[in-house]
Amino acid sequence: MAGVYKVFELGPLGHARKWFLPFQDTFLPVWSLWAVGTAIPFIELVAGGLLLIGWRIREALLALGAVLVIVTFGHLLHDALYPFHEHVIPRLALLVFVLAMPRGDDRFSLDHLLHRRAHP
């Protein structure tokens, strides 16, 4: 849902402006703030959608994990004692849980259906 909000309501440029440009006082180049700030909403939207339909689950989880790393890094730039246990750890726990689940038990995913079709 974060991706839906960031792409369709806030807008990718609005997301970059609101959440990434405040870091232009750091060593990060402004162009990188714009690039990452506008890309993240699409990554969240696509990866979240892939998880919902159960297709390319591993890749989607890795993409969302990368977003968590970027968010944590950004917060730590401004606040070295950022309480990431409030924002990052619950999301990371969910990603790791889904990643650790046995793939063969996920009978309702598109990945499982495609694999079963290719290997009858």
N, CA, C and O atoms as a DFTB+ gen file, in Angstrom:
480 C
 N C O
     1  1       0.823      -1.195       0.000
     2  2       0.000       0.000       0.000
     3  2       0.865       1.255       0.000
     4  3       0.442       2.301      -0.492
     5  1       2.075       1.155       0.551
     6  2       2.971       2.313       0.539
     7  2       3.285       2.715      -0.899
     8  3       3.330       3.902      -1.223
     9  1       3.499       1.729      -1.752
    10  2       3.780       2.018      -3.158
    11  2       2.591       2.652      -3.860
    12  3       2.766       3.572      -4.659
    13  1       1.392       2.180      -3.578
    14  2       0.183       2.760      -4.180
    15  2       0.061       4.226      -3.776
    16  3      -0.180       5.090      -4.619
    17  1       0.227       4.500      -2.498
    18  2       0.127       5.881      -2.018
    19  2       1.211       6.759      -2.642
    20  3       0.931       7.865      -3.103
    21  1       2.441       6.265      -2.654
    22  2       3.558       7.074      -3.139
    23  2       3.509       7.308      -4.645
    24  3       3.957       8.353      -5.115
    25  1       2.977       6.363      -5.408
    26  2       2.904       6.530      -6.858
    27  2       1.671       7.336      -7.260
    28  3       1.771       8.244      -8.085
    29  1       0.508       7.013      -6.688
    30  2      -0.739       7.584      -7.183
    31  2      -1.273       8.784      -6.405
    32  3      -2.065       9.558      -6.943
    33  1      -0.857       8.952      -5.155
    34  2      -1.352      10.100      -4.382
    35  2      -0.267      11.147      -4.164
    36  3      -0.408      12.294      -4.587
    37  1       0.801      10.751      -3.510
    38  2       1.900      11.676      -3.251
    39  2       2.663      11.995      -4.530
    40  3       3.087      13.132      -4.742
    41  1       2.834      10.994      -5.371
    42  2       3.588      11.126      -6.611
    43  2       5.070      10.889      -6.367
    44  3       5.599      11.279      -5.326
    45  1       5.745      10.251      -7.321
    46  2       7.165       9.958      -7.144
    47  2       8.025      11.215      -6.923
    48  3       8.944      11.201      -6.104
    49  1       7.731      12.276      -7.640
    50  2       8.495      13.513      -7.440
    51  2       8.195      14.123      -6.083
    52  3       9.091      14.652      -5.425
    53  1       6.945      14.053      -5.663
    54  2       6.578      14.528      -4.333
    55  2       7.251      13.704      -3.246
    56  3       7.664      14.239      -2.217
    57  1       7.358      12.415      -3.475
    58  2       8.050      11.538      -2.530
    59  2       9.516      11.940      -2.405
    60  3      10.040      12.068      -1.298
    61  1      10.163      12.135      -3.530
    62  2      11.581      12.538      -3.500
    63  2      11.729      13.891      -2.813
    64  3      12.624      14.082      -1.989
    65  1      10.860      14.815      -3.150
    66  2      10.931      16.168      -2.575
    67  2      10.725      16.132      -1.049
    68  3      11.457      16.778      -0.300
    69  1       9.727      15.373      -0.610
    70  2       9.377      15.351       0.813
    71  2      10.352      14.538       1.658
    72  3      10.722      14.961       2.753
    73  1      10.773      13.371       1.159
    74  2      11.519      12.442       1.999
    75  2      13.004      12.328       1.665
    76  3      13.774      11.832       2.488
    77  1      13.424      12.771       0.484
    78  2      14.829      12.608       0.115
    79  2      15.592      13.921       0.028
    80  3      16.760      13.977       0.413
    81  1      14.964      14.966      -0.465
    82  2      15.675      16.243      -0.575
    83  2      16.103      16.835       0.767
    84  3      17.061      17.607       0.792
    85  1      15.442      16.515       1.888
    86  2      15.974      16.996       3.167
    87  2      17.396      16.495       3.462
    88  3      18.053      17.003       4.370
    89  1      17.869      15.505       2.699
    90  2      19.216      14.973       2.908
    91  2      20.244      15.615       1.987
    92  3      21.364      15.120       1.861
    93  1      19.866      16.720       1.341
    94  2      20.833      17.385       0.466
    95  2      21.922      18.108       1.253
    96  3      22.898      18.585       0.674
    97  1      21.754      18.188       2.572
    98  2      22.806      18.782       3.399
    99  2      23.874      17.758       3.781
   100  3      24.808      18.087       4.513
   101  1      23.748      16.519       3.295
   102  2      24.732      15.472       3.557
   103  2      25.694      15.382       2.374
   104  3      25.640      16.202       1.457
   105  1      26.557      14.400       2.400
   106  2      27.530      14.202       1.318
   107  2      26.911      13.613       0.052
   108  3      27.578      13.538      -0.980
   109  1      25.649      13.196       0.113
   110  2      25.004      12.569      -1.043
   111  2      24.715      13.593      -2.133
   112  3      24.199      14.670      -1.837
   113  1      25.036      13.281      -3.389
   114  2      24.723      14.202      -4.490
   115  2      23.209      14.354      -4.660
   116  3      22.460      13.390      -4.504
   117  1      22.776      15.552      -4.977
   118  2      21.346      15.829      -5.113
   119  2      20.722      14.968      -6.212
   120  3      19.583      14.522      -6.074
   121  1      21.451      14.732      -7.296
   122  2      20.899      13.904      -8.378
   123  2      20.566      12.506      -7.862
   124  3      19.580      11.910      -8.294
   125  1      21.390      11.964      -6.924
   126  2      21.120      10.624      -6.397
   127  2      19.883      10.625      -5.510
   128  3      19.148       9.639      -5.466
   129  1      19.651      11.721      -4.808
   130  2      18.447      11.833      -3.981
   131  2      17.201      11.828      -4.858
   132  3      16.215      11.161      -4.545
   133  1      17.252      12.579      -5.960
   134  2      16.122      12.585      -6.902
   135  2      15.921      11.204      -7.512
   136  3      14.795      10.711      -7.589
   137  1      17.014      10.580      -7.946
   138  2      16.906       9.276      -8.618
   139  2      16.331       8.209      -7.690
   140  3      15.382       7.515      -8.053
   141  1      16.893       8.080      -6.515
   142  2      16.426       7.053      -5.585
   143  2      15.044       7.406      -5.037
   144  3      14.186       6.536      -4.883
   145  1      14.840       8.685      -4.748
   146  2      13.555       9.125      -4.206
   147  2      12.387       8.923      -5.148
   148  3      11.264       8.681      -4.707
   149  1      12.642       9.020      -6.441
   150  2      11.560       8.776      -7.410
   151  2      11.439       7.299      -7.777
   152  3      10.375       6.863      -8.216
   153  1      12.503       6.527      -7.606
   154  2      12.455       5.101      -7.949
   155  2      11.777       4.263      -6.870
   156  3      11.063       3.309      -7.179
   157  1      11.996       4.614      -5.622
   158  2      11.478       3.796      -4.518
   159  2       9.962       3.592      -4.570
   160  3       9.512       2.471      -4.331
   161  1       9.157       4.605      -4.867
   162  2       7.711       4.332      -4.946
   163  2       7.351       3.243      -5.959
   164  3       6.463       2.427      -5.712
   165  1       8.044       3.236      -7.098
   166  2       7.769       2.220      -8.111
   167  2       8.256       0.850      -7.663
   168  3       7.603      -0.161      -7.924
   169  1       9.405       0.813      -6.989
   170  2       9.917      -0.459      -6.467
   171  2       8.938      -1.038      -5.458
   172  3       8.631      -2.230      -5.497
   173  1       8.444      -0.191      -4.550
   174  2       7.476      -0.669      -3.560
   175  2       6.186      -1.133      -4.222
   176  3       5.619      -2.149      -3.821
   177  1       5.721      -0.414      -5.215
   178  2       4.480      -0.776      -5.902
   179  2       4.631      -2.110      -6.630
   180  3       3.804      -3.006      -6.462
   181  1       5.673      -2.243      -7.431
   182  2       5.863      -3.459      -8.221
   183  2       6.189      -4.648      -7.329
   184  3       5.600      -5.717      -7.488
   185  1       7.121      -4.477      -6.391
   186  2       7.497      -5.594      -5.522
   187  2       6.319      -6.025      -4.643
   188  3       6.110      -7.220      -4.433
   189  1       5.563      -5.076      -4.137
   190  2       4.376      -5.420      -3.355
   191  2       3.350      -6.170      -4.185
   192  3       2.746      -7.134      -3.715
   193  1       3.156      -5.729      -5.408
   194  2       2.238      -6.430      -6.314
   195  2       2.702      -7.843      -6.618
   196  3       1.901      -8.777      -6.650
   197  1       4.003      -7.993      -6.842
   198  2       4.551      -9.327      -7.098
   199  2       4.333     -10.251      -5.899
   200  3       4.017     -11.428      -6.068
   201  1       4.502      -9.720      -4.703
   202  2       4.263     -10.538      -3.508
   203  2       2.797     -10.939      -3.397
   204  3       2.483     -12.066      -3.014
   205  1       1.911     -10.023      -3.730
   206  2       0.480     -10.333      -3.631
   207  2       0.060     -11.460      -4.562
   208  3      -0.767     -12.295      -4.198
   209  1       0.631     -11.484      -5.763
   210  2       0.258     -12.546      -6.700
   211  2       1.176     -13.763      -6.595
   212  3       0.918     -14.799      -7.208
   213  1       2.252     -13.629      -5.812
   214  2       3.140     -14.762      -5.607
   215  2       4.036     -15.067      -6.779
   216  3       4.317     -16.234      -7.050
   217  1       4.492     -14.053      -7.479
   218  2       5.372     -14.250      -8.629
   219  2       6.687     -13.545      -8.375
   220  3       6.708     -12.390      -7.950
   221  1       7.779     -14.232      -8.633
   222  2       9.118     -13.677      -8.414
   223  2       9.265     -13.218      -6.960
   224  3       9.741     -12.116      -6.689
   225  1       8.853     -14.070      -6.047
   226  2       8.812     -13.721      -4.628
   227  2      10.191     -13.349      -4.101
   228  3      10.343     -12.334      -3.421
   229  1      11.185     -14.151      -4.406
   230  2      12.536     -13.869      -3.898
   231  2      13.036     -12.515      -4.377
   232  3      13.578     -11.740      -3.590
   233  1      12.860     -12.228      -5.649
   234  2      13.319     -10.953      -6.201
   235  2      12.576      -9.774      -5.569
   236  3      13.166      -8.735      -5.275
   237  1      11.270      -9.958      -5.366
   238  2      10.473      -8.895      -4.744
   239  2      10.930      -8.642      -3.313
   240  3      11.039      -7.492      -2.888
   241  1      11.196      -9.708      -2.574
   242  2      11.664      -9.550      -1.194
   243  2      13.036      -8.882      -1.143
   244  3      13.291      -8.053      -0.270
   245  1      13.909      -9.235      -2.066
   246  2      15.230      -8.602      -2.103
   247  2      15.113      -7.114      -2.434
   248  3      15.833      -6.291      -1.868
   249  1      14.213      -6.774      -3.345
   250  2      14.010      -5.362      -3.683
   251  2      13.485      -4.586      -2.481
   252  3      13.949      -3.479      -2.206
   253  1      12.526      -5.158      -1.768
   254  2      11.987      -4.485      -0.587
   255  2      13.021      -4.422       0.535
   256  3      13.053      -3.459       1.300
   257  1      13.858      -5.439       0.630
   258  2      14.953      -5.399       1.597
   259  2      15.932      -4.284       1.281
   260  3      16.428      -3.617       2.189
   261  1      16.217      -4.074      -0.004
   262  2      17.092      -2.972      -0.411
   263  2      16.480      -1.626      -0.049
   264  3      17.190      -0.712       0.370
   265  1      15.177      -1.502      -0.205
   266  2      14.501      -0.261       0.198
   267  2      14.671      -0.041       1.698
   268  3      14.915       1.085       2.133
   269  1      14.545      -1.093       2.485
   270  2      14.745      -0.955       3.932
   271  2      16.165      -0.509       4.266
   272  3      16.364       0.302       5.170
   273  1      17.141      -1.030       3.549
   274  2      18.534      -0.622       3.774
   275  2      18.704       0.859       3.454
   276  3      19.346       1.588       4.210
   277  1      18.136       1.304       2.345
   278  2      18.238       2.710       1.948
   279  2      17.564       3.613       2.969
   280  3      18.120       4.645       3.348
   281  1      16.383       3.239       3.414
   282  2      15.648       4.032       4.408
   283  2      16.436       4.112       5.715
   284  3      16.563       5.184       6.306
   285  1      16.957       2.986       6.156
   286  2      17.740       2.971       7.395
   287  2      18.983       3.838       7.258
   288  3      19.292       4.623       8.154
   289  1      19.692       3.707       6.159
   290  2      20.890       4.508       5.912
   291  2      20.552       6.000       5.954
   292  3      21.265       6.789       6.574
   293  1      19.473       6.371       5.296
   294  2      19.075       7.781       5.278
   295  2      18.768       8.316       6.666
   296  3      19.232       9.393       7.040
   297  1      18.002       7.577       7.413
   298  2      17.673       8.018       8.772
   299  2      18.918       8.139       9.636
   300  3      19.041       9.072      10.429
   301  1      19.834       7.202       9.484
   302  2      21.050       7.236      10.290
   303  2      21.975       8.384       9.903
   304  3      22.817       8.793      10.703
   305  1      21.830       8.906       8.695
   306  2      22.628      10.074       8.293
   307  2      22.286      11.291       9.149
   308  3      23.173      12.055       9.530
   309  1      21.024      11.468       9.444
   310  2      20.597      12.621      10.234
   311  2      20.552      12.347      11.728
   312  3      20.701      13.267      12.532
   313  1      20.353      11.111      12.102
   314  2      20.234      10.767      13.519
   315  2      20.935       9.434      13.765
   316  3      20.371       8.367      13.521
   317  1      22.167       9.512      14.248
   318  2      22.975       8.304      14.439
   319  2      22.335       7.327      15.423
   320  3      22.659       6.139      15.409
   321  1      21.444       7.802      16.266
   322  2      20.758       6.921      17.219
   323  2      19.295       6.716      16.838
   324  3      18.442       6.512      17.702
   325  1      19.012       6.773      15.533
   326  2      17.666       6.565      15.011
   327  2      17.096       5.246      15.537
   328  3      17.749       4.208      15.431
   329  1      15.893       5.275      16.099
   330  2      15.293       4.040      16.633
   331  2      14.728       3.158      15.515
   332  3      13.514       3.076      15.330
   333  1      15.622       2.504      14.777
   334  2      15.162       1.712      13.636
   335  2      14.371       0.487      14.049
   336  3      13.753      -0.156      13.200
   337  1      14.371       0.144      15.330
   338  2      13.564      -0.986      15.780
   339  2      12.067      -0.687      15.662
   340  3      11.251      -1.609      15.652
   341  1      11.705       0.586      15.574
   342  2      10.289       0.946      15.451
   343  2       9.786       0.846      14.015
   344  3       8.613       0.549      13.792
   345  1      10.650       1.087      13.047
   346  2      10.233       1.142      11.649
   347  2      10.788      -0.037      10.844
   348  3      10.056      -0.695      10.105
   349  1      12.065      -0.289      10.995
   350  2      12.738      -1.242      10.122
   351  2      12.588      -2.688      10.596
   352  3      12.279      -3.567       9.792
   353  1      12.795      -2.942      11.859
   354  2      12.820      -4.316      12.358
   355  2      11.497      -5.057      12.106
   356  3      11.545      -6.206      11.667
   357  1      10.325      -4.468      12.356
   358  2       9.091      -5.215      12.051
   359  2       8.961      -5.559      10.570
   360  3       8.517      -6.656      10.229
   361  1       9.339      -4.649       9.696
   362  2       9.255      -4.911       8.257
   363  2      10.294      -5.951       7.829
   364  3      10.016      -6.823       7.006
   365  1      11.483      -5.842       8.400
   366  2      12.525      -6.816       8.103
   367  2      12.100      -8.210       8.575
   368  3      12.327      -9.193       7.870
   369  1      11.503      -8.302       9.728
   370  2      11.043      -9.596      10.245
   371  2      10.024     -10.222       9.292
   372  3      10.068     -11.425       9.039
   373  1       9.118      -9.418       8.773
   374  2       8.123      -9.941       7.833
   375  2       8.795     -10.413       6.540
   376  3       8.456     -11.478       6.023
   377  1       9.742      -9.634       6.014
   378  2      10.442     -10.030       4.792
   379  2      11.218     -11.335       4.995
   380  3      11.169     -12.231       4.153
   381  1      11.928     -11.430       6.112
   382  2      12.715     -12.634       6.388
   383  2      11.797     -13.836       6.583
   384  3      12.114     -14.935       6.127
   385  1      10.670     -13.643       7.251
   386  2       9.710     -14.732       7.454
   387  2       9.215     -15.275       6.119
   388  3       9.203     -16.487       5.906
   389  1       8.807     -14.385       5.223
   390  2       8.299     -14.833       3.923
   391  2       9.419     -15.481       3.117
   392  3       9.193     -16.483       2.438
   393  1      10.631     -14.917       3.187
   394  2      11.769     -15.479       2.460
   395  2      12.124     -16.875       2.976
   396  3      12.532     -17.736       2.196
   397  1      11.975     -17.102       4.261
   398  2      12.344     -18.387       4.861
   399  2      11.278     -19.469       4.684
   400  3      11.559     -20.649       4.895
   401  1      10.081     -19.088       4.306
   402  2       9.007     -20.073       4.148
   403  2       9.354     -21.047       3.019
   404  3       9.877     -20.633       1.984
   405  1       9.069     -22.326       3.211
   406  2       9.340     -23.305       2.152
   407  2       8.484     -23.012       0.920
   408  3       7.266     -22.859       1.020
   409  1       9.117     -22.937      -0.206
   410  2       8.403     -22.604      -1.445
   411  2       7.385     -23.665      -1.841
   412  3       6.326     -23.350      -2.383
   413  1       7.709     -24.912      -1.569
   414  2       6.802     -25.996      -1.944
   415  2       5.470     -25.956      -1.223
   416  3       4.483     -26.510      -1.706
   417  1       5.433     -25.304      -0.070
   418  2       4.191     -25.225       0.699
   419  2       3.266     -24.106       0.243
   420  3       2.120     -24.029       0.686
   421  1       3.746     -23.252      -0.626
   422  2       2.961     -22.106      -1.084
   423  2       2.184     -22.496      -2.345
   424  3       2.548     -22.114      -3.457
   425  1       1.125     -23.252      -2.152
   426  2       0.355     -23.795      -3.276
   427  2      -0.420     -22.755      -4.050
   428  3      -0.833     -23.014      -5.181
   429  1      -0.632     -21.575      -3.469
   430  2      -1.487     -20.577      -4.104
   431  2      -0.715     -19.487      -4.829
   432  3      -1.321     -18.556      -5.359
   433  1       0.609     -19.581      -4.865
   434  2       1.394     -18.544      -5.531
   435  2       1.475     -18.825      -7.029
   436  3       1.357     -19.967      -7.473
   437  1       1.674     -17.786      -7.771
   438  2       1.859     -17.922      -9.215
   439  2       3.157     -18.665      -9.508
   440  3       3.224     -19.443     -10.460
   441  1       4.193     -18.431      -8.694
   442  2       5.455     -19.162      -8.851
   443  2       5.219     -20.672      -8.770
   444  3       5.744     -21.428      -9.587
   445  1       4.437     -21.107      -7.794
   446  2       4.160     -22.534      -7.610
   447  2       3.383     -23.084      -8.810
   448  3       3.691     -24.164      -9.315
   449  1       2.392     -22.345      -9.251
   450  2       1.587     -22.776     -10.389
   451  2       2.445     -22.902     -11.652
   452  3       2.329     -23.885     -12.384
   453  1       3.287     -21.929     -11.904
   454  2       4.145     -21.977     -13.097
   455  2       5.166     -23.109     -13.016
   456  3       5.458     -23.765     -14.016
   457  1       5.701     -23.330     -11.823
   458  2       6.666     -24.421     -11.651
   459  2       5.993     -25.784     -11.864
   460  3       6.562     -26.672     -12.499
   461  1       4.786     -25.936     -11.330
   462  2       4.049     -27.184     -11.474
   463  2       3.695     -27.435     -12.943
   464  3       3.709     -28.574     -13.410
   465  1       3.385     -26.372     -13.651
   466  2       3.049     -26.495     -15.074
   467  2       4.255     -26.891     -15.906
   468  3       4.138     -27.670     -16.852
   469  1       5.433     -26.345     -15.546
   470  2       6.653     -26.638     -16.298
   471  2       7.212     -28.022     -15.963
   472  3       7.897     -28.630     -16.785
   473  1       6.922     -28.517     -14.763
   474  2       7.427     -29.811     -14.313
   475  2       6.273     -30.676     -13.812
   476  3       6.108     -30.864     -12.606
   477  1       5.471     -31.205     -14.748
   478  2       4.287     -31.978     -14.337
   479  2       4.617     -33.269     -13.622
   480  3       3.713     -34.005     -13.228
